[in-house]
């Protein structure tokens, strides 16, 4: 039973400590029902701990977590029946085939007519051709898809995926994204942790950025990228770098200037265009080339670092 | 919920059987290891029986020849090798022989005229066990020799009364105890690996986050492992019956005790696997535990002959009681002061206790 009017997951001032080490600190956030929420962040940001807390695997030192209307921990059997989880390390039985892995999982969730349901998820994730292949012979992309298929066996209301495309090639990545979007269209709430900003942009309705176990910002992926601004990379000599820094620093519309191996990366808000910057730069320095692009995740994090803590 | 529990146990059982059927090389090697242990314990019996002893005879007389032949047949721990004194001196120096027995040139004459004869013995006393064997061999050979030639001066008479109506050779004794060691190796390794693998490969996460208690699918998996371990135990048992020609006097009791052992060692393996959580270290631990437990549990000889400390500590392992039952069921030997019924009762108690310990250890890991 889905309740779109209530958040699927709600954290209220949640703090988790393990042996005096704070792994999640004072997190308050609501994750909307029927949407995909991304938890982007570098390694060690607390993404996996955040997801583990949702499924009741972390003891709370303070605060409350509500998942599908139920307080966790503990995560009751009834709640577990409504939640699907894809682990970072897939947790598949290597010696078993795809279909055998799914049948075993079906036995844990007491799925009626398991053979029928297994066939359905195999076909949903384009895995029918790999059904009788042993998991240890599958590529990383297919293993992830099998793990997702397993998490979908019991038609969960909430799907939690830790790094859905970790170690997966570009083609498989896009295929996984397509499957997740298809799931979202059926009303399933999805929470994904990811290292990739493009994944957030392609999939997520909202993002919650964690840094060292703290919630830094919660917004839409587009707003997150806009914080970092569009980026103008300028190739120039070391001497020109100094001149251009002096010239451009303080210019309205420039959010940040970073030195790179090839020259400079200039982050722009919407108030000034890349053309204007290049024209200004050409008047006072020699530049070998330039290009514009969106900010990557590291640059977004650098931009967030500039926020008051 | 009852149906969910049964379904998950059955699911775990089925999945483990499939998984083990795909690990045929592993199963083959574990079973091979069990047979290797039987050979190993046979070697305990064989080593020492082929210790080479040089005999240097400086007397070509008939009594000297008779004495050498008596020496060879009296003590079964030796292989008598006639040599020249130079070759013997060289061999004992290079460590190729245990001892040199030198028959003096006047041996036959001395025997004929009832005079004392001095037999020189040089022993490589690197191993006191061997030295004592040589010391025991000579008097018994002399006594036998005296009997053969009817020398009245040798008046030693041994009146032996056997406690048991039949003799059991050392190797059959060791091999039957070896079956208990095999049960330990096969059952403990298979179950320990099954549980440790769940943690090592993180598949345990699936069990922890599923609606049923993680113990349920694990019970199914262990039941399958125990079934396979019991089936694998048939191989060394057949080797004992048809390879060593040791036929059990009470087959049902033998099967019962080995099956209960398999269950106990499965539980011990489960506890170790859940505790260590890594496949390679847990396999090494099981292997490391197997021989000391075997040796100090009355497997080589009744533990009560090994002194109070060993006898007492032997009671702390199920192997002691299991060896008591299998020696009785195979050979009709009563190797423990306790009755066989007491041993059986203790073994069943061990099964219940190890099941409880395994459940507690596994539950703690899932908290």
Interface residues (C-beta under 8 A of the other chain):
Chain A: X55 X57 X75 X77 X78 X80 X81 X83 X85 X87 X89 X91 X92 X93 X94 X95 X96 X100 X103 X104 X105 X106 X107 X108 X109 X110 X134 X150
Chain B: X1 X3 X4 X7 X8 X10 X11 X12 X14 X15 X18 X19 X22 X23 X201 X202 X203 X204 X205 X206 X207 X208 X209 X210 X211 X212 X217
